[in-house]
């Protein structure tokens, strides 16, 4: 019996909710589980068979949610195909968590959903994304939860707009509400990489040329998009390393999981996406969609100071 098998057996015993020992060993068992996954180079069978258990614990024992979400992320990083094979079960668990936890739990889970979309993408995640979208557009969530959800949704729009817009099927009016929410909360995004992704997402909204969405929001939309560009101009943040926060960094630079997370970062298509060129392309697409006369009229409704800055910076 190898060391990983021994550890797997210990984790299994400590996290077995049907045993009385788990009442006292659950937290230590989850800690050992996460630490082992971070150190493993590949997923052994003894750990592969435990994946469904972590979903069950996460949906039932909310006090352990920080440990559970990190373990789910570790599975997505070390064995993405295995997580995709259980995507429906995972998606249902995540929706249940989002509907059952308070603000901090929602933010933790949103970070995990983002990692799943990036490292172990599957169509089943759309169920979770729709749940997050619904929470945003209804306006029932706290602003910091909306920011966390919009970080995920903005990334999706900036990288896969067709998939993003498909989330609105049957609810076309919700798109304007989502745009209002991201415009209202973009100033709450303090990390430059995430602000850039929000600006890239808003550029896709601009490119639609939808007069009903743009007419009352054109000034605010252009102001936020170009505001991000102005702050980043000449800054290395135009080519960035997107890290959600200190809590998302592995415990040790020597852990194999560190390399796996770095690989996800390097594979990010938004990592070197040129914001200035995206804005120019979006303005061109908007004009082509609306026609030159209507586009000129729309731009005429924008504060002249904003349009002057746009012309100067984008020239």
PAZAPA-4460 file (N, C-alpha, C; in steps of 0.05 Angstrom, whole numbers, plus 32768, in hexadecimal, padded with zeros to 4 digits):
% residues 315
    n_x    n_y    n_z   ca_x   ca_y   ca_z    c_x    c_y    c_z   seq   type   mol
   8011   7FE8   8000   8000   8000   8000   8012   8019   8000     1      X     A
   800D   802B   7FED   801D   8043   7FEB   8014   8058   7FFF     2      X     A
   8025   806D   8001   801F   8082   8014   8005   8090   800D     3      X     A
   8000   8095   7FF3   7FE7   80A2   7FEB   7FCF   8092   7FF3     4      X     A
   7FD1   8077   7FF0   7FBB   8066   7FF8   7FB6   8068   8016     5      X     A
   7FCB   8068   8025   7FC8   806A   8042   7FBB   8084   804A     6      X     A
   7FC4   809A   803E   7FB8   80B4   8043   7F9B   80B4   803A     7      X     A
   7F95   80A9   8023   7F7A   80A7   801A   7F68   8099   802D     8      X     A
   7F72   8083   8038   7F62   8074   804C   7F5D   8084   8065     9      X     A
   7F71   8093   806D   7F6E   80A4   8085   7F5A   80BA   8080    10      X     A
   7F5B   80C7   8068   7F48   80DB   8061   7F2C   80D0   8060    11      X     A
   7F29   80B8   8054   7F0F   80AB   8052   7F03   80A6   806D    12      X     A
   7F13   809C   8080   7F09   8096   809B   7F02   80B0   80AA    13      X     A
   7F12   80C5   80A7   7F0D   80DD   80B6   7EF6   80ED   80AB    14      X     A
   7EEE   80E9   8092   7ED9   80F9   8086   7EC0   80E9   8081    15      X     A
   7EBE   80D2   808C   7EA6   80C1   8089   7E90   80CB   809C    16      X     A
   7E7D   80D9   8091   7E68   80E5   80A2   7E57   80D1   80B1    17      X     A
   7E58   80B8   80A8   7E48   80A4   80B6   7E55   809A   80D0    18      X     A
   7E6E   80A1   80D4   7E7C   8097   80EC   7E7C   80AD   8101    19      X     A
   7E7C   80A5   811A   7E7E   80B8   8130   7E98   80C7   8131    20      X     A
   7EAD   80B9   8128   7EC8   80C6   8129   7ECA   80DF   8117    21      X     A
   7EB9   80DF   8102   7EBA   80F6   80F0   7EB2   810F   80FD    22      X     A
   7EA2   810E   8112   7E9A   8126   8121   7EB2   8134   812C    23      X     A
   7EC7   8126   8132   7EDF   8131   813E   7EF6   8133   812A    24      X     A
   7EF5   8124   8115   7F0C   8122   8102   7F07   8130   80E7    25      X     A
   7EEF   8139   80E3   7EE8   8144   80C8   7EFB   815A   80C0    26      X     A
   7EFF   816E   80D0   7F10   8185   80C9   7F2C   817C   80C3    27      X     A
   7F37   816B   80D4   7F53   8161   80CF   7F54   8150   80B6    28      X     A
   7F3F   8140   80B2   7F3E   8130   809A   7F3E   8140   8080    29      X     A
   7F2E   8156   8081   7F2C   8167   8069   7F47   8176   8065    30      X     A
   7F53   817E   807B   7F6D   818B   8078   7F82   8178   806C    31      X     A
   7F83   815F   8075   7F95   814B   806A   7F8F   8146   804D    32      X     A
   7F75   8145   8046   7F6C   8140   802B   7F76   8156   8018    33      X     A
   7F72   816F   8020   7F7B   8185   800F   7F99   8186   800C    34      X     A
   7FA8   8182   8022   7FC5   8182   8022   7FD0   816C   8010    35      X     A
   7FC4   8155   8011   7FCE   813F   8001   7FC9   8144   7FE3    36      X     A
   7FB2   814F   7FDC   7FAD   8154   7FC0   7FC0   8169   7FB5    37      X     A
   7FC7   817D   7FC5   7FD9   8191   7FBC   7FF5   8186   7FB6    38      X     A
   7FFD   8171   7FC4   8017   8165   7FC2   8019   8150   7FAD    39      X     A
   8002   8144   7FA5   8002   812E   7F92   8009   8137   7F76    40      X     A
   8017   8127   7F67   801D   812C   7F4B   8006   8122   7F39    41      X     A
   7FF8   810E   7F42   7FE1   8102   7F33   7FCD   80F8   7F47    42      X     A
   7FB5   80F4   7F3E   7FA0   80EC   7F50   7F9F   80CD   7F53    43      X     A
   7FA5   80C2   7F6A   7FA4   80A5   7F6E   7F87   809C   7F72    44      X     A
   7F81   8082   7F6C   7F66   8078   7F6F   7F5A   807C   7F8B    45      X     A
   7F6B   807B   7F9F   7F60   807E   7FBA   7F54   8099   7FBF    46      X     A
   7F5D   80AD   7FB0   7F51   80C8   7FB2   7F3C   80CD   7F9D    47      X     A
   7F3E   80C0   7F86   7F2A   80C4   7F71   7F0E   80BB   7F7B    48      X     A
   7F0E   80A5   7F8B   7EF4   809B   7F94   7EE7   80AC   7FAA    49      X     A
   7EF6   80C0   7FB4   7EEB   80D1   7FC9   7EDE   80EB   7FBF    50      X     A
   7EDF   80F0   7FA5   7ED6   810A   7F9B   7EB9   810F   7FA2    51      X     A
   7EA7   80FC   7F9E   7E8B   8100   7FA4   7E87   8107   7FC2    52      X     A
   7E98   80FD   7FD3   7E96   8103   7FEF   7E9A   8120   7FF5    53      X     A
   7EAE   812C   7FE8   7EB3   8148   7FEE   7E9B   815A   7FE6    54      X     A
   7E8E   8152   7FD0   7E76   8161   7FC8   7E60   815E   7FDD    55      X     A
   7E5D   8146   7FE8   7E48   8142   7FFC   7E4E   8152   8016    56      X     A
   7E68   8152   801E   7E70   8161   8036   7E6B   817F   8031    57      X     A
   7E73   8189   801A   7E70   81A5   8014   7E54   81AF   8014    58      X     A
   7E41   819E   800C   7E25   81A6   800B   7E17   81A2   8026    59      X     A
   7E24   8195   8039   7E17   818F   8052   7E25   819C   806A    60      X     A
   7E3F   819F   8069   7E4F   81AA   807F   7E5B   81C4   8077    61      X     A
   7E4B   81D9   8078   7E54   81F3   806E   7E6B   81FF   807E    62      X     A
   7E6F   81F6   8097   7E85   8201   80A7   7EA0   81F9   809B    63      X     A
   7EA0   81E4   808B   7EB8   81DA   807F   7EBB   81E3   8061    64      X     A
   7EAA   81F5   8059   7EA9   81FD   803D   7EC4   8208   8033    65      X     A
   7ED3   8218   8042   7EED   8221   8038   7F00   820A   8031    66      X     A
   7F00   81F5   8041   7F11   81DE   803C   7F06   81CE   8024    67      X     A
   7EEB   81CC   8023   7EDF   81BC   800E   7EE3   81C8   7FF2    68      X     A
   7EDF   81E3   7FF0   7EE2   81EF   7FD6   7EFF   81ED   7FCC    69      X     A
   7F12   81EF   7FDE   7F2E   81EC   7FD5   7F34   81CF   7FCC    70      X     A
   7F27   81BC   7FD9   7F2B   81A0   7FD0   7F1F   819C   7FB5    71      X     A
   7F07   81A7   7FB0   7EFB   81A5   7F96   7F0D   81B1   7F80    72      X     A
   7F18   81C8   7F87   7F2B   81D5   7F74   7F43   81C3   7F6F    73      X     A
   7F4D   81B7   7F84   7F64   81A5   7F80   7F5E   818E   7F6E    74      X     A
   7F46   8183   7F70   7F3E   816D   7F5E   7F3D   8178   7F41    75      X     A
   7F32   8190   7F3D   7F30   819B   7F22   7F4C   819F   7F16    76      X     A
   7F5F   81A6   7F27   7F7A   81AB   7F1D   7F8A   8191   7F17    77      X     A
   7F87   817E   7F29   7F97   8165   7F26   7F89   8151   7F14    78      X     A
   7F6F   8151   7F12   7F60   813D   7F02   7F48   814A   7EF5    79      X     A
   7F4C   815D   7EE2   7F36   816B   7ED5   7F22   8158   7EC7    80      X     A
   7F2C   8143   7EBB   7F1A   8130   7EAD   7F07   8122   7EC0    81      X     A
   7F12   811B   7ED7   7F01   810E   7EEC   7EEB   8121   7EF6    82      X     A
   7EF2   813A   7EF9   7EDE   814E   7F02   7EC9   8152   7EEC    83      X     A
   7ED2   8153   7ED3   7EBF   8156   7EBD   7EAC   813E   7EBD    84      X     A
   7EB6   8126   7EC3   7EA5   810F   7EC3   7E8F   8110   7ED9    85      X     A
   7E95   8120   7EED   7E81   8124   7F03   7E76   8140   7F03    86      X     A
   7E76   814C   7EEC   7E6E   8169   7EEA   7E51   816D   7EF3    87      X     A
   7E3F   815C   7EEB   7E23   8160   7EF2   7E20   815F   7F11    88      X     A
   7E2C   814B   7F1D   7E2B   8149   7F3B   7E37   8161   7F48    89      X     A
   7E4E   816A   7F3D   7E5C   8181   7F48   7E4B   819A   7F45    90      X     A
   7E40   819E   7F2E   7E2F   81B6   7F29   7E18   81B7   7F3C    91      X     A
   7E0A   81A1   7F3F   7DF3   81A0   7F52   7DFC   81A7   7F6E    92      X     A
   7E13   819D   7F76   7E1D   81A3   7F91   7E23   81C1   7F94    93      X     A
   7E2F   81CD   7F80   7E37   81E9   7F81   7E1E   81FB   7F82    94      X     A
   7E0A   81F4   7F72   7DF1   8204   7F73   7DE4   8202   7F8F    95      X     A
   7DE4   81EA   7F9A   7DD9   81E7   7FB5   7DE9   81F7   7FC9    96      X     A
   7E03   81F8   7FC6   7E13   8209   7FD9   7E0D   8226   7FD5    97      X     A
   7E0C   8230   7FBD   7E07   824C   7FB8   7DEC   8255   7FC3    98      X     A
   7DD8   8243   7FC2   7DBE   8249   7FCC   7DBC   8247   7FEA    99      X     A
   7DCF   8239   7FF7   7DCD   8234   8013   7DDF   8243   8026   100      X     A
   7DF4   8250   801A   7E08   825D   802B   7E05   827B   802B   101      X     A
   7E12   8288   803E   7E12   82A5   803F   7E29   82B1   802E   102      X     A
   7E2D   82CA   8031   7E3E   82D9   801E   7E5A   82CD   801B   103      X     A
   7E68   82C8   8031   7E83   82BE   8030   7E84   82A3   8021   104      X     A
   7E71   8292   8026   7E6F   8278   8019   7E6A   827B   7FFB   105      X     A
   7E5A   828F   7FF4   7E55   8294   7FD7   7E6E   829D   7FC9   106      X     A
   7E7E   82AE   7FD6   7E97   82B8   7FCA   7EAB   82A1   7FC7   107      X     A
   7EAD   8290   7FDB   7EBF   8279   7FD9   7EB7   8267   7FC2   108      X     A
   7E9D   8262   7FC0   7E93   8250   7FAC   7E97   825C   7F90   109      X     A
   7E93   8276   7F8D   7E96   8283   7F73   7EB3   8280   7F6A   110      X     A
   7EC6   8282   7F7C   7EE2   827E   7F74   7EE7   8262   7F6A   111      X     A
   7EDA   824E   7F76   7EDD   8232   7F6E   7ED0   822E   7F52   112      X     A
   7EB9   823A   7F4E   7EAB   8238   7F34   7EBD   8244   7F1E   113      X     A
   7ECA   825A   7F23   7EDC   8266   7F10   7EF3   8253   7F09   114      X     A
   7EFE   8247   7F1D   7F14   8234   7F19   7F0B   821C   7F09   115      X     A
   7EF3   8212   7F0E   7EE8   81FB   7EFF   7EE4   8202   7EE2   116      X     A
   7EDA   821A   7EDC   7ED6   8222   7EC1   7EF0   8225   7EB2   117      X     A
   7F05   822D   7EC0   7F1F   8231   7EB4   7F2F   8217   7EB1   118      X     A
   7F2E   8205   7EC5   7F3F   81EE   7EC6   7F31   81D4   7EBE   119      X     A
   7F17   81D3   7EC1   7F08   81BA   7EBB   7EEE   81C1   7EAE   120      X     A
   7EEF   81D0   7E99   7ED7   81DB   7E8D   7EC4   81C5   7E83   121      X     A
   7EAA   81CA   7E88   7E95   81B7   7E80   7E7B   81C6   7E7D   122      X     A
   7E6A   81BE   7E6B   7E50   81CC   7E67   7E3E   81CB   7E7F   123      X     A
   7E43   81B8   7E91   7E32   81B6   7EA9   7E36   81CE   7EBC   124      X     A
   7E4C   81DC   7EB9   7E50   81F4   7ECB   7E3C   820A   7EC5   125      X     A
   7E2F   8209   7EAD   7E1C   821E   7EA6   7E05   821F   7EBA   126      X     A
   7DFE   8208   7EC7   7DE9   8208   7EDB   7DF1   821A   7EF3   127      X     A
   7E0A   8218   7EFA   7E14   8228   7F10   7E16   8246   7F08   128      X     A
   7E20   824A   7EF0   7E22   8266   7EE6   7E07   8273   7EE4   129      X     A
   7DF3   8265   7EDC   7DD8   8271   7EDC   7DCE   8277   7EF8   130      X     A
   7DD5   8267   7F0B   7DCD   826C   7F26   7DDB   8286   7F30   131      X     A
   7DF4   828A   7F29   7E02   82A2   7F31   7DF7   82BA   7F22   132      X     A
   7DF1   82B7   7F09   7DE6   82CD   7EF9   7DCB   82D5   7F05   133      X     A
   7DBB   82C2   7F0C   7DA0   82C8   7F17   7DA3   82D8   7F31   134      X     A
   7DB7   82D1   7F41   7DBC   82DF   7F5A   7DC4   82FC   7F55   135      X     A
   7DD3   8300   7F40   7DDD   831B   7F39   7DC6   832D   7F2F   136      X     A
   7DB7   8323   7F1C   7DA3   8334   7F0F   7D8A   833A   7F21   137      X     A
   7D85   8328   7F34   7D6F   832D   7F46   7D75   8342   7F5B   138      X     A
   7D8F   8348   7F5E   7D97   835D   7F71   7D94   8355   7F8E   139      X     A
   7D91   833B   7F93   7D8C   8332   7FAF   7DA6   832C   7FBE   140      X     A
   7DBD   832B   7FB0   7DD6   8324   7FBD   7DE5   833E   7FC5   141      X     A
   7DF6   833B   7FDA   7E06   8351   7FE3   7E1A   8359   7FCD   142      X     A
   7E23   8372   7FCE   7E34   837C   7FB9   7E4E   836C   7FB5   143      X     A
   7E5A   8363   7FCC   7E73   8354   7FC9   7E6E   8338   7FBD   144      X     A
   7E57   832D   7FC1   7E50   8314   7FB4   7E4B   8319   7F96   145      X     A
   7E3E   832F   7F8F   7E3A   8336   7F73   7E55   8339   7F65   146      X     A
   7E68   8346   7F72   7E82   8349   7F66   7E8F   832E   7F61   147      X     A
   7E8E   831C   7F75   7E99   8301   7F71   7E8C   82F2   7F5B   148      X     A
   7E72   82F3   7F59   7E64   82E6   7F43   7E6B   82F2   7F28   149      X     A
   7E6B   830D   7F28   7E71   831A   7F0E   7E8E   8316   7F05   150      X     A
   7EA0   8311   7F18   7EBB   8309   7F0F   7EBB   82F0   7EFE   151      X     A
   7EAA   82DD   7F05   7EA8   82C4   7EF6   7E99   82C9   7EDC   152      X     A
   7E83   82D8   7EDD   7E72   82DC   7EC6   7E80   82EE   7EB1   153      X     A
   7E8F   8302   7EBB   7E9E   8313   7EA9   7EB4   8304   7E9A   154      X     A
   7EC1   82F2   7EA8   7ED6   82E2   7E9C   7EC9   82D1   7E86   155      X     A
   7EB1   82C5   7E8B   7EA4   82B5   7E77   7E9D   82C6   7E5E   156      X     A
   7E92   82DE   7E62   7E8B   82EF   7E4C   7EA3   82F7   7E3C   157      X     A
   7EB9   82FD   7E49   7ED1   8306   7E3B   7EDF   82F0   7E2C   158      X     A
   7EDA   82D7   7E34   7EE8   82C0   7E27   7ED6   82AF   7E16   159      X     A
   7EBC   82AF   7E1B   7EA9   829D   7E0D   7E8E   82AB   7E0C   160      X     A
   7E8B   82BF   7DFB   7E73   82CF   7DFC   7E5A   82C0   7DF4   161      X     A
   7E5C   82AC   7DE2   7E45   829D   7DDA   7E3A   828D   7DF1   162      X     A
   7E4C   8281   7E01   7E43   8272   7E18   7E37   8285   7E2D   163      X     A
   7E42   829C   7E30   7E38   82B0   7E43   7E1B   82B8   7E3B   164      X     A
   7E18   82C0   7E23   7DFD   82CA   7E1A   7DE8   82B3   7E1B   165      X     A
   7DF1   829B   7E17   7DDE   8284   7E19   7DD2   8281   7E35   166      X     A
   7DE0   828C   7E49   7DD5   828B   7E64   7DBC   829C   7E67   167      X     A
   7DB8   82AE   7E54   7DA1   82C0   7E55   7D89   82B7   7E45   168      X     A
   7D8B   829F   7E39   7D75   8296   7E28   7D5B   8295   7E38   169      X     A
   7D47   82A2   7E2C   7D2D   82A4   7E39   7D2B   82BB   7E4D   170      X     A
   7D42   82C9   7E51   7D42   82DF   7E65   7D53   82F6   7E59   171      X     A
   7D4C   82FE   7E41   7D5C   8313   7E34   7D5D   832D   7E43   172      X     A
   7D48   8333   7E52   7D47   834C   7E61   7D5B   834D   7E78   173      X     A
   7D65   8335   7E80   7D78   8333   7E96   7D93   833E   7E8F   174      X     A
   7D9A   833F   7E75   7DB4   8348   7E6C   7DB9   8365   7E75   175      X     A
   7DA5   8376   7E71   7DA8   8392   7E79   7DAB   8395   7E97   176      X     A
   7D9D   8384   7EA6   7DA1   8384   7EC4   7DBD   837B   7ECC   177      X     A
   7DC8   8368   7EBD   7DE3   835F   7EC3   7DF7   8375   7EBD   178      X     A
   7DF3   8383   7EA7   7E05   8399   7EA0   7E04   83AE   7EB5   179      X     A
   7DEC   83B5   7EBF   7DEA   83C9   7ED4   7DF9   83C0   7EED   180      X     A
   7DF7   83A6   7EF3   7E05   839C   7F0B   7E23   839E   7F09   181      X     A
   7E2E   8397   7EF2   7E4B   8398   7EEF   7E55   83B5   7EEE   182      X     A
   7E45   83C7   7EE2   7E4C   83E3   7EE2   7E4C   83EE   7EFF   183      X     A
   7E39   83E5   7F0E   7E36   83F0   7F2A   7E4C   83E5   7F3C   184      X     A
   7E58   83CE   7F36   7E6B   83C2   7F49   7E87   83C1   7F3E   185      X     A
   7E8D   83CA   7F26   7EA8   83C7   7F1B   7EBC   83D6   7F2C   186      X     A
   7EB3   83EC   7F39   7EC6   83FB   7F4A   7ECD   83EC   7F63   187      X     A
   7EBE   83D7   7F69   7EC4   83C7   7F81   7ED9   83B1   7F7B   188      X     A
   7EE1   83AE   7F61   7EF5   839B   7F59   7F10   83A8   7F5D   189      X     A
   7F20   839E   7F70   7F39   83AC   7F77   7F51   83A0   7F69   190      X     A
   7F4F   8389   7F5D   7F65   837D   7F4F   7F65   8384   7F31   191      X     A
   7F7B   838F   7F28   7F7D   8398   7F0C   7F76   8383   7EF7   192      X     A
   7F80   836A   7EFB   7F78   8355   7EE7   7F5A   8351   7EE5   193      X     A
   7F4D   8352   7EFC   7F30   834D   7EFB   7F21   8365   7EEF   194      X     A
   7F2B   837D   7EF4   7F20   8395   7EE8   7F23   8394   7EC9   195      X     A
   7F3A   838A   7EC1   7F3E   8387   7EA4   7F2A   8373   7E98   196      X     A
   7F25   835D   7EA6   7F12   8349   7E9C   7EF6   8356   7E9B   197      X     A
   7EEF   8366   7EAF   7ED5   8373   7EAF   7ED3   8386   7E97   198      X     A
   7EE8   8394   7E91   7EE8   83A6   7E7A   7EE6   8397   7E60   199      X     A
   7EF4   8380   7E5E   7EF2   8370   7E46   7ED5   8366   7E42   200      X     A
   7EC8   835E   7E58   7EAC   8355   7E57   7E9A   836B   7E4E   201      X     A
   7E9D   8383   7E59   7E8C   839A   7E51   7E91   83A1   7E34   202      X     A
   7EA9   839D   7E2A   7EAE   83A2   7E0E   7E9D   8390   7DFC   203      X     A
   7E99   8377   7E05   7E87   8365   7DF6   7E6A   836F   7DF6   204      X     A
   7E62   837B   7E0C   7E47   8387   7E0D   7E45   839E   7DF9   205      X     A
   7E5A   83AE   7DF9   7E5B   83C5   7DE5   7E5A   83BA   7DC9   206      X     A
   7E68   83A5   7DC3   7E69   839A   7DA8   7E4E   8390   7D9E   207      X     A
   7E3C   838A   7DB0   7E21   8380   7DA8   7E12   8395   7D98   208      X     A
   7E16   83AF   7D9E   7E07   83C4   7D90   7DEA   83C4   7D97   209      X     A
   7DE3   83BA   7DAE   7DC7   83B9   7DB7   7DBE   83D4   7DC2   210      X     A
   7DAE   83E3   7DB2   7DA7   83FE   7DB9   7D98   8400   7DD4   211      X     A
   7D88   83EC   7DDA   7D78   83EC   7DF3   7D8B   83EB   7E0B   212      X     A
   7DA0   83DC   7E09   7DB3   83DA   7E1F   7DC6   83F1   7E1F   213      X     A
   7DCF   83FA   7E08   7DE4   840E   7E07   7DD9   842B   7E0B   214      X     A
   7DC2   8431   7E01   7DB8   844D   7E02   7DB9   8459   7E1E   215      X     A
   7DAF   844C   7E32   7DB0   8459   7E4D   7DCA   8454   7E5C   216      X     A
   7DDC   8445   7E50   7DF4   843D   7E5F   7E0E   8443   7E51   217      X     A
   7E0D   844F   7E39   7E25   8452   7E29   7E3B   8461   7E37   218      X     A
   7E33   8477   7E44   7E48   8487   7E52   7E55   8478   7E68   219      X     A
   7E45   846B   7E78   7E50   845B   7E8F   7E61   8444   7E85   220      X     A
   7E57   8437   7E70   7E66   8420   7E66   7E81   8428   7E5A   221      X     A
   7E81   843C   7E49   7E9A   8446   7E3E   7EAD   8451   7E54   222      X     A
   7EA1   845F   7E67   7EB1   846A   7E7D   7EBF   8454   7E8D   223      X     A
   7EB1   843E   7E93   7EBD   8429   7EA2   7ED2   841A   7E92   224      X     A
   7ECB   8413   7E79   7EDE   8405   7E68   7EF8   8414   7E64   225      X     A
   7EF5   842D   7E5C   7F0D   843D   7E57   7F1B   8445   7E70   226      X     A
   7F0C   8447   7E86   7F19   844D   7EA0   7F2D   8438   7EA7   227      X     A
   7F25   841F   7EA2   7F38   8409   7EA8   7F50   840B   7E96   228      X     A
   7F4B   8410   7E7C   7F62   8412   7E69   7F74   8429   7E71   229      X     A
   7F69   8440   7E79   7F7A   8457   7E80   7F8C   8450   7E98   230      X     A
   7F81   8442   7EAB   7F91   843C   7EC3   7FA6   8427   7EBD   231      X     A
   7FA2   8417   7EA8   7FB4   8401   7EA2   7FC8   8409   7E8C   232      X     A
   7FC4   841F   7E7F   7FD4   8427   7E68   7FF2   8428   7E71   233      X     A
   8002   8419   7E62   801F   8419   7E67   8026   8408   7E7F   234      X     A
   8012   83F9   7E8A   8016   83E9   7EA1   8018   83CC   7E99   235      X     A
   8029   83BC   7EA7   802C   83A0   7EA1   8013   8390   7EA6   236      X     A
   7FFF   839D   7EB3   7FE6   838F   7EB8   7FD7   8388   7E9F   237      X     A
   7FDE   8395   7E88   7FD2   838D   7E6F   7FD9   8370   7E68   238      X     A
   7FEF   8367   7E72   7FF6   834A   7E71   7FF9   8342   7E8E   239      X     A
   7FE6   8333   7E98   7FE5   832F   7EB5   7FE5   8312   7EBD   240      X     A
   7FEA   830F   7ED6   7FE8   82F4   7EE3   7FCF   82F5   7EF4   241      X     A
   7FB8   82EA   7EEB   7F9F   82ED   7EFA   7F9E   82DB   7F13   242      X     A
   7FA1   82E6   7F2A   7F9E   82D7   7F43   7F87   82E4   7F52   243      X     A
   7F73   82D3   7F5A   7F5B   82DE   7F67   7F61   82EB   7F82   244      X     A
   7F75   82E1   7F90   7F7C   82EC   7FAA   7F8F   82DA   7FB9   245      X     A
   7F99   82E3   7FCF   7FAC   82D2   7FDE   7FA1   82B7   7FE6   246      X     A
   7F86   82B6   7FEA   7F7B   829D   7FF2   7F7C   8288   7FDC   247      X     A
   7F81   8291   7FC3   7F81   827E   7FAD   7F9D   8274   7FA7   248      X     A
   7FB1   827E   7FB5   7FCC   8275   7FB0   7FD2   825C   7FC0   249      X     A
   7FE1   8249   7FB4   7FE8   8231   7FC3   7FF9   8237   7FDB   250      X     A
   7FF8   8225   7FEF   8006   8229   8008   8025   822B   8004   251      X     A
   802F   821E   7FF0   804C   821C   7FED   8054   821C   7FD0   252      X     A
   8069   822A   7FCA   8072   822B   7FAE   807B   8210   7FA4   253      X     A
   8082   81FE   7FB6   808C   81E4   7FAE   8076   81D0   7FA8   254      X     A
   805D   81D6   7FB0   8048   81C3   7FAB   8042   81BF   7F8E   255      X     A
   803D   81A6   7F85   8036   81A2   7F69   801D   81B2   7F61   256      X     A
   800C   81B7   7F74   7FF4   81C6   7F6C   7FFB   81E3   7F63   257      X     A
   8011   81ED   7F6E   801A   8208   7F65   801F   8208   7F47   258      X     A
   802C   81F3   7F3D   8031   81F2   7F20   8017   81EE   7F10   259      X     A
   8004   81DF   7F1C   7FEA   81DB   7F0E   7FDB   81F6   7F0C   260      X     A
   7FDB   8205   7F21   7FCD   821F   7F21   7FDB   8232   7F0D   261      X     A
   7FF6   8231   7F0D   8004   8242   7EFA   7FFE   823B   7EDD   262      X     A
   7FFA   8222   7ED8   7FF3   8219   7EBD   7FD8   8224   7EB4   263      X     A
   7FC5   8224   7EC7   7FAB   8230   7EC1   7FAD   824E   7EBA   264      X     A
   7FBE   825B   7EC9   7FC3   8278   7EC4   7FCF   827C   7EA8   265      X     A
   7FE3   826C   7EA1   7FF0   826F   7E87   7FDD   8269   7E70   266      X     A
   7FCA   8257   7E75   7FB7   8250   7E5F   7FA0   8263   7E5D   267      X     A
   7F9E   8277   7E6E   7F88   828A   7E6D   7F89   829A   7E54   268      X     A
   7F74   8299   7E43   7F74   82A9   7E2A   7F72   82C7   7E2F   269      X     A
   7F69   82CF   7E46   7F67   82EB   7E4C   7F81   82F7   7E57   270      X     A
   7F94   82E6   7E5C   7FAD   82EF   7E69   7FBB   8305   7E5A   271      X     A
   7FBB   8303   7E3F   7FC8   8317   7E2F   7FB5   8325   7E1C   272      X     A
   7F9B   8323   7E21   7F87   832F   7E10   7F8B   834E   7E10   273      X     A
   7F8F   835A   7DF9   7F94   8377   7DF8   7F7A   8387   7DFB   274      X     A
   7F77   8395   7E11   7F5E   83A3   7E17   7F59   83B9   7E03   275      X     A
   7F6D   83C8   7DFC   7F6A   83DF   7DE9   7F5E   83D5   7DCF   276      X     A
   7F69   83BF   7DC4   7F60   83B5   7DAA   7F43   83AA   7DAD   277      X     A
   7F3D   839E   7DC4   7F21   8395   7DC8   7F0E   83AC   7DC8   278      X     A
   7F15   83C2   7DD4   7F03   83D9   7DD5   7EFF   83E4   7DB9   279      X     A
   7F14   83E7   7DAA   7F12   83F1   7D8E   7F00   83DE   7D7D   280      X     A
   7F04   83C4   7D80   7EF4   83B1   7D71   7ED7   83B2   7D7A   281      X     A
   7ED2   83B6   7D94   7EB7   83B8   7D9E   7EA9   83D0   7D93   282      X     A
   7EB6   83E7   7D92   7EAA   83FF   7D87   7EA4   83FC   7D69   283      X     A
   7EB6   83EF   7D5B   7EB2   83EA   7D3E   7E9A   83D7   7D3A   284      X     A
   7E98   83C2   7D4A   7E81   83AF   7D48   7E67   83BD   7D4F   285      X     A
   7E68   83CE   7D63   7E50   83DD   7D6B   7E46   83EF   7D54   286      X     A
   7E59   83FD   7D48   7E51   840F   7D32   7E47   83FF   7D1A   287      X     A
   7E53   83E8   7D14   7E4A   83D8   7CFD   7E2E   83CD   7D03   288      X     A
   7E29   83C6   7D1B   7E0F   83BB   7D23   7DF9   83D0   7D22   289      X     A
   7DFF   83E8   7D2C   7DEA   83FD   7D2F   7DE8   840E   7D16   290      X     A
   7DFD   8410   7D06   7DFE   8423   7CF0   7E0C   843C   7CFA   291      X     A
   7E19   844A   7CE7   7E2A   8461   7CEF   7E19   8478   7CFB   292      X     A
   7E01   847C   7CF0   7DF1   8493   7CFA   7DE8   848F   7D17   293      X     A
   7DDD   8477   7D1C   7DD4   8471   7D37   7DEB   8470   7D4B   294      X     A
   7E01   8465   7D42   7E19   8463   7D53   7E23   847F   7D5A   295      X     A
   7E23   8491   7D46   7E2C   84AD   7D4B   7E19   84BA   7D5F   296      X     A
   7DFF   84B5   7D5C   7DEC   84C1   7D6E   7DF0   84B6   7D8B   297      X     A
   7DF6   849C   7D8D   7DFA   8490   7DA7   7E13   849C   7DB4   298      X     A
   7E29   849F   7DA4   7E41   84AA   7DAF   7E3D   84C7   7DB7   299      X     A
   7E2B   84D5   7DA8   7E26   84F0   7DAF   7E18   84F4   7DCA   300      X     A
   7E0D   84DF   7DD4   7E00   84E0   7DEF   7E13   84DD   7E06   301      X     A
   7E2C   84D6   7DFF   7E41   84D2   7E14   7E4E   84EC   7E1B   302      X     A
   7E55   84EF   7E34   7E63   8507   7E3E   7E7B   850D   7E2C   303      X     A
   7E7C   8525   7E20   7E92   852C   7E0E   7EAE   8528   7E1A   304      X     A
   7EB0   852B   7E34   7ECB   8526   7E41   7ED3   8509   7E3E   305      X     A
   7EBF   84F7   7E40   7EC6   84DA   7E3E   7ECD   84D4   7E21   306      X     A
   7EBD   84DE   7E0D   7EC3   84D8   7DF1   7EDE   84E4   7DE9   307      X     A
   7EE5   84FB   7DF4   7EFF   8507   7DED   7F16   84F5   7DF8   308      X     A
   7F12   84EB   7E10   7F27   84DA   7E1B   7F29   84C0   7E0B   309      X     A
   7F12   84B5   7E03   7F12   849D   7DF3   7F22   84A1   7DD9   310      X     A
   7F1B   84B7   7DCB   7F29   84BC   7DB1   7F47   84BF   7DB6   311      X     A
   7F4F   84CD   7DCC   7F6B   84D1   7DD1   7F79   84B7   7DD7   312      X     A
   7F6D   84A6   7DE8   7F7A   848E   7DF1   7F7A   8478   7DDD   313      X     A
   7F65   8477   7DCC   7F63   8462   7DB9   7F6D   8469   7D9D   314      X     A
   7F76   8482   7D9A   7F80   848A   7D80   7F98   847B   7D78   315      X     A
***
